[in-house]
Amino acid sequence: MGKLLLAILIGLVGAGIVHIAIILSLPGQAENDAWSRLSRLGPVLQTVRIGFEEPAPEGHVASPAGFVFVDPAFIDVACRFSVEDGPVRLFSDEKTRFWTASIYGRNGDNLYSISERVALDGRLDLLVGTAEQLDLARVEGSSNDIPTVPVAITGDEGYLTVRVLVASESARPFADRFARSVTCRPATPEEAGTPAS
């Protein structure tokens, strides 16, 4: 019976130590979320590349700006945005064989995902804003030649990640051209349905 009580006591003390260590590590983890890591790569509304222009040296594990795993079969780009002053348009003028895009809230919650298979005409073209901003854009905005997919978010800030498949080395220039053309910018007054000032 004494051995059982000792084992329980050791287990409780060990659990308490682990619990305290986790609580003390939370501030450091909060400062190293995806939003913070992306902010080290570039300012809001600037498309940044996640990964390396050149492969990491053999035998080394590459972690660009704190991103632990970057799949070499994909080219990854991202941009942070704010809809506080109006909606933003996230788009690419190029087309490619396979891409996926996800919009995350600042806290890392996945708010929306799309791929070329379900996008209109296979194009990446998103108008992101609050529900009220998108309603105004729908009612007052003019129709674009390229249909834009409206994406309503609840917070003021978020980030977009786009992954482009490199099916073969001969296809890399096309995937790279698509990745380089990903643009994040404020919506024009016409796109946002607001009068130009």
Contacts in CASP RR format, 6 or more apart in sequence:
PFRMAT RR
TARGET T0000
AUTHOR 0000-0000-0000
METHOD contacts of the structure
MODEL  1
MGKLLLAILIGLVGAGIVHIAIILSLPGQAENDAWSRLSRLGPVLQTVRI
GFEEPAPEGHVASPAGFVFVDPAFIDVACRFSVEDGPVRLFSDEKTRFWT
ASIYGRNGDNLYSISERVALDGRLDLLVGTAEQLDLARVEGSSNDIPTVP
VAITGDEGYLTVRVLVASESARPFADRFARSVTCRPATPEEAGTPAS
32 66 0 8 1.000
33 107 0 8 1.000
33 108 0 8 1.000
34 104 0 8 1.000
34 108 0 8 1.000
34 159 0 8 1.000
35 80 0 8 1.000
35 106 0 8 1.000
35 107 0 8 1.000
35 108 0 8 1.000
35 157 0 8 1.000
35 158 0 8 1.000
35 159 0 8 1.000
37 65 0 8 1.000
37 66 0 8 1.000
37 67 0 8 1.000
38 48 0 8 1.000
38 65 0 8 1.000
38 78 0 8 1.000
38 79 0 8 1.000
38 80 0 8 1.000
38 159 0 8 1.000
39 80 0 8 1.000
40 65 0 8 1.000
41 48 0 8 1.000
41 49 0 8 1.000
41 50 0 8 1.000
41 65 0 8 1.000
41 78 0 8 1.000
42 48 0 8 1.000
42 80 0 8 1.000
43 80 0 8 1.000
44 79 0 8 1.000
44 80 0 8 1.000
44 81 0 8 1.000
44 82 0 8 1.000
45 79 0 8 1.000
45 80 0 8 1.000
45 81 0 8 1.000
45 88 0 8 1.000
45 184 0 8 1.000
45 185 0 8 1.000
45 186 0 8 1.000
46 79 0 8 1.000
46 184 0 8 1.000
47 77 0 8 1.000
47 78 0 8 1.000
47 79 0 8 1.000
47 182 0 8 1.000
47 183 0 8 1.000
47 184 0 8 1.000
48 77 0 8 1.000
48 78 0 8 1.000
48 79 0 8 1.000
49 75 0 8 1.000
49 76 0 8 1.000
49 77 0 8 1.000
49 179 0 8 1.000
50 64 0 8 1.000
50 65 0 8 1.000
50 67 0 8 1.000
50 70 0 8 1.000
50 76 0 8 1.000
50 77 0 8 1.000
50 78 0 8 1.000
50 161 0 8 1.000
51 62 0 8 1.000
51 64 0 8 1.000
51 67 0 8 1.000
51 70 0 8 1.000
51 76 0 8 1.000
52 62 0 8 1.000
52 64 0 8 1.000
52 70 0 8 1.000
55 72 0 8 1.000
56 62 0 8 1.000
62 70 0 8 1.000
64 70 0 8 1.000
70 76 0 8 1.000
71 163 0 8 1.000
72 166 0 8 1.000
73 165 0 8 1.000
73 166 0 8 1.000
74 163 0 8 1.000
74 164 0 8 1.000
74 165 0 8 1.000
74 166 0 8 1.000
75 163 0 8 1.000
75 164 0 8 1.000
75 166 0 8 1.000
75 175 0 8 1.000
75 176 0 8 1.000
75 179 0 8 1.000
76 161 0 8 1.000
76 162 0 8 1.000
76 163 0 8 1.000
76 164 0 8 1.000
76 179 0 8 1.000
77 161 0 8 1.000
77 162 0 8 1.000
77 164 0 8 1.000
77 179 0 8 1.000
77 182 0 8 1.000
78 159 0 8 1.000
78 160 0 8 1.000
78 161 0 8 1.000
78 162 0 8 1.000
79 90 0 8 1.000
79 159 0 8 1.000
79 160 0 8 1.000
79 182 0 8 1.000
79 184 0 8 1.000
80 157 0 8 1.000
80 158 0 8 1.000
80 159 0 8 1.000
81 88 0 8 1.000
81 90 0 8 1.000
81 128 0 8 1.000
81 157 0 8 1.000
81 158 0 8 1.000
81 159 0 8 1.000
81 160 0 8 1.000
81 184 0 8 1.000
82 88 0 8 1.000
82 156 0 8 1.000
82 157 0 8 1.000
82 158 0 8 1.000
83 128 0 8 1.000
83 129 0 8 1.000
83 130 0 8 1.000
83 133 0 8 1.000
83 153 0 8 1.000
83 155 0 8 1.000
83 156 0 8 1.000
83 157 0 8 1.000
84 156 0 8 1.000
84 157 0 8 1.000
85 186 0 8 1.000
86 129 0 8 1.000
86 133 0 8 1.000
86 186 0 8 1.000
86 187 0 8 1.000
86 192 0 8 1.000
86 194 0 8 1.000
87 127 0 8 1.000
87 128 0 8 1.000
87 129 0 8 1.000
87 130 0 8 1.000
87 133 0 8 1.000
87 134 0 8 1.000
87 137 0 8 1.000
87 186 0 8 1.000
87 187 0 8 1.000
87 191 0 8 1.000
87 192 0 8 1.000
88 127 0 8 1.000
88 128 0 8 1.000
88 129 0 8 1.000
88 184 0 8 1.000
88 185 0 8 1.000
88 186 0 8 1.000
88 187 0 8 1.000
89 125 0 8 1.000
89 126 0 8 1.000
89 127 0 8 1.000
89 128 0 8 1.000
89 148 0 8 1.000
89 183 0 8 1.000
89 184 0 8 1.000
89 185 0 8 1.000
89 186 0 8 1.000
89 187 0 8 1.000
89 188 0 8 1.000
89 191 0 8 1.000
90 101 0 8 1.000
90 103 0 8 1.000
90 124 0 8 1.000
90 125 0 8 1.000
90 126 0 8 1.000
90 128 0 8 1.000
90 160 0 8 1.000
90 182 0 8 1.000
90 183 0 8 1.000
90 184 0 8 1.000
91 123 0 8 1.000
91 124 0 8 1.000
91 125 0 8 1.000
91 126 0 8 1.000
91 146 0 8 1.000
91 148 0 8 1.000
91 182 0 8 1.000
91 183 0 8 1.000
92 123 0 8 1.000
92 124 0 8 1.000
92 125 0 8 1.000
92 162 0 8 1.000
92 178 0 8 1.000
92 181 0 8 1.000
92 182 0 8 1.000
92 183 0 8 1.000
93 181 0 8 1.000
93 183 0 8 1.000
94 177 0 8 1.000
94 178 0 8 1.000
94 181 0 8 1.000
95 116 0 8 1.000
95 122 0 8 1.000
95 123 0 8 1.000
95 178 0 8 1.000
96 116 0 8 1.000
96 164 0 8 1.000
96 165 0 8 1.000
96 174 0 8 1.000
96 175 0 8 1.000
96 177 0 8 1.000
96 178 0 8 1.000
97 116 0 8 1.000
97 165 0 8 1.000
97 167 0 8 1.000
97 171 0 8 1.000
97 174 0 8 1.000
97 175 0 8 1.000
98 115 0 8 1.000
98 116 0 8 1.000
98 164 0 8 1.000
98 165 0 8 1.000
98 167 0 8 1.000
99 115 0 8 1.000
99 116 0 8 1.000
99 124 0 8 1.000
99 162 0 8 1.000
99 163 0 8 1.000
99 164 0 8 1.000
99 165 0 8 1.000
99 178 0 8 1.000
100 113 0 8 1.000
100 114 0 8 1.000
100 115 0 8 1.000
100 116 0 8 1.000
100 162 0 8 1.000
100 163 0 8 1.000
101 113 0 8 1.000
101 114 0 8 1.000
101 115 0 8 1.000
101 124 0 8 1.000
101 126 0 8 1.000
101 160 0 8 1.000
101 161 0 8 1.000
101 162 0 8 1.000
101 163 0 8 1.000
102 110 0 8 1.000
102 112 0 8 1.000
102 113 0 8 1.000
102 114 0 8 1.000
102 160 0 8 1.000
102 161 0 8 1.000
103 110 0 8 1.000
103 111 0 8 1.000
103 112 0 8 1.000
103 113 0 8 1.000
103 126 0 8 1.000
103 128 0 8 1.000
103 151 0 8 1.000
103 153 0 8 1.000
103 158 0 8 1.000
103 159 0 8 1.000
103 160 0 8 1.000
104 110 0 8 1.000
104 111 0 8 1.000
104 158 0 8 1.000
104 159 0 8 1.000
104 160 0 8 1.000
104 161 0 8 1.000
105 111 0 8 1.000
105 153 0 8 1.000
105 155 0 8 1.000
105 157 0 8 1.000
105 158 0 8 1.000
105 159 0 8 1.000
106 155 0 8 1.000
106 157 0 8 1.000
106 158 0 8 1.000
106 159 0 8 1.000
111 151 0 8 1.000
111 153 0 8 1.000
111 154 0 8 1.000
111 158 0 8 1.000
112 126 0 8 1.000
112 151 0 8 1.000
112 153 0 8 1.000
114 124 0 8 1.000
114 126 0 8 1.000
114 149 0 8 1.000
116 122 0 8 1.000
116 123 0 8 1.000
116 124 0 8 1.000
119 125 0 8 1.000
119 149 0 8 1.000
120 146 0 8 1.000
120 147 0 8 1.000
120 149 0 8 1.000
121 146 0 8 1.000
121 147 0 8 1.000
123 146 0 8 1.000
124 162 0 8 1.000
124 182 0 8 1.000
125 146 0 8 1.000
125 147 0 8 1.000
125 148 0 8 1.000
125 149 0 8 1.000
126 148 0 8 1.000
126 149 0 8 1.000
126 150 0 8 1.000
126 151 0 8 1.000
126 160 0 8 1.000
127 134 0 8 1.000
127 137 0 8 1.000
127 148 0 8 1.000
127 149 0 8 1.000
127 150 0 8 1.000
127 151 0 8 1.000
127 187 0 8 1.000
127 191 0 8 1.000
128 151 0 8 1.000
128 153 0 8 1.000
128 160 0 8 1.000
129 150 0 8 1.000
129 151 0 8 1.000
129 152 0 8 1.000
129 153 0 8 1.000
130 152 0 8 1.000
130 153 0 8 1.000
130 154 0 8 1.000
130 155 0 8 1.000
131 152 0 8 1.000
133 192 0 8 1.000
134 150 0 8 1.000
134 151 0 8 1.000
134 152 0 8 1.000
136 192 0 8 1.000
136 193 0 8 1.000
136 194 0 8 1.000
137 150 0 8 1.000
137 187 0 8 1.000
137 191 0 8 1.000
137 192 0 8 1.000
137 193 0 8 1.000
138 150 0 8 1.000
139 193 0 8 1.000
140 193 0 8 1.000
140 194 0 8 1.000
141 190 0 8 1.000
141 191 0 8 1.000
141 192 0 8 1.000
141 193 0 8 1.000
142 190 0 8 1.000
142 193 0 8 1.000
144 191 0 8 1.000
148 191 0 8 1.000
160 184 0 8 1.000
162 179 0 8 1.000
162 182 0 8 1.000
164 175 0 8 1.000
164 176 0 8 1.000
164 178 0 8 1.000
164 179 0 8 1.000
165 175 0 8 1.000
166 172 0 8 1.000
166 175 0 8 1.000
167 175 0 8 1.000
186 192 0 8 1.000
189 195 0 8 1.000
189 196 0 8 1.000
189 197 0 8 1.000
190 196 0 8 1.000
END
